[in-house]
Every structure is written in structure tokens, then in C-alpha cells.
Amino acid sequence: MKLYHFTAKEYVEEIKIHGVLLGDVPTSPLEGFNAPWLTSDPSWQKQGWREGSVIDKAAVRLTIEIPDEELDKKLFHWPKVAK
């Protein structure tokens, strides 16, 4: 499966070294957990989470290829998490 991760230019070098490991998943105004956001939509214009940040979190699009046999192991669909 092909997924995309959008990030700021400032984070690209760190991602090259360590991979796509960090992300902020808010579950309320004051709480959340760490997980990188991946999307099946390659369009940066449709990424609503990019609003309100002082850096352009959609400046760079990374393409992530995940083998089908790995899909169910560590990926969570946002609507299920959001409940």
C-alpha cells in the first residue's frame, strides 16, 4: 500500500536518519499521543491538520510503501482511534 507523510523542511534530515517515527495525534485540546500521520491522499491542499502551525507541515511529501502483510500490525485507521 502506498501512503504519504507530510512534514516540514526542518524535519527532513532527522527523518532521513531515524525514519518517520514522530507525530502529534491530539485526542483532546490538552491530550494526545505520539504517532506519525500517514494518509492515502497525496494532495497537500486537502490536509486540514496543517492549519495554524508556524511552520509549513505540508512543505515536503514523503511516499511510504508498506507491504500488504505489514498493514494490520501497526497501522490504525483514524476514525477508529478518534472514537
Contacts in CASP RR format, 6 or more apart in sequence:
PFRMAT RR
TARGET T0000
AUTHOR 0000-0000-0000
METHOD contacts of the structure
MODEL  1
MKLYHFTAKEYVEEIKIHGVLLGDVPTSPLEGFNAPWLTSDPSWQKQGWR
EGSVIDKAAVRLTIEIPDEELDKKLFHWPKVAK
1 40 0 8 1.000
1 65 0 8 1.000
1 66 0 8 1.000
1 68 0 8 1.000
1 71 0 8 1.000
2 40 0 8 1.000
2 63 0 8 1.000
2 64 0 8 1.000
2 65 0 8 1.000
3 38 0 8 1.000
3 39 0 8 1.000
3 40 0 8 1.000
3 63 0 8 1.000
3 64 0 8 1.000
3 66 0 8 1.000
4 38 0 8 1.000
4 39 0 8 1.000
4 40 0 8 1.000
4 41 0 8 1.000
4 42 0 8 1.000
4 61 0 8 1.000
4 62 0 8 1.000
4 63 0 8 1.000
4 64 0 8 1.000
5 20 0 8 1.000
5 36 0 8 1.000
5 37 0 8 1.000
5 38 0 8 1.000
5 39 0 8 1.000
5 61 0 8 1.000
5 62 0 8 1.000
5 64 0 8 1.000
6 37 0 8 1.000
6 39 0 8 1.000
6 44 0 8 1.000
6 47 0 8 1.000
6 50 0 8 1.000
6 57 0 8 1.000
6 58 0 8 1.000
6 59 0 8 1.000
6 60 0 8 1.000
6 61 0 8 1.000
6 62 0 8 1.000
7 15 0 8 1.000
7 20 0 8 1.000
7 57 0 8 1.000
7 59 0 8 1.000
7 60 0 8 1.000
7 62 0 8 1.000
8 55 0 8 1.000
8 56 0 8 1.000
8 57 0 8 1.000
8 59 0 8 1.000
8 60 0 8 1.000
9 56 0 8 1.000
9 59 0 8 1.000
9 60 0 8 1.000
10 55 0 8 1.000
11 60 0 8 1.000
12 60 0 8 1.000
15 62 0 8 1.000
20 36 0 8 1.000
20 38 0 8 1.000
20 62 0 8 1.000
20 64 0 8 1.000
21 36 0 8 1.000
22 34 0 8 1.000
22 36 0 8 1.000
23 34 0 8 1.000
23 35 0 8 1.000
23 36 0 8 1.000
23 37 0 8 1.000
24 32 0 8 1.000
24 34 0 8 1.000
25 32 0 8 1.000
25 33 0 8 1.000
25 34 0 8 1.000
25 35 0 8 1.000
25 37 0 8 1.000
25 81 0 8 1.000
26 32 0 8 1.000
27 33 0 8 1.000
27 81 0 8 1.000
27 82 0 8 1.000
35 76 0 8 1.000
37 49 0 8 1.000
38 64 0 8 1.000
38 75 0 8 1.000
39 47 0 8 1.000
41 47 0 8 1.000
42 61 0 8 1.000
42 63 0 8 1.000
44 50 0 8 1.000
44 58 0 8 1.000
44 61 0 8 1.000
47 57 0 8 1.000
47 58 0 8 1.000
49 57 0 8 1.000
50 56 0 8 1.000
50 57 0 8 1.000
50 58 0 8 1.000
66 75 0 8 1.000
END
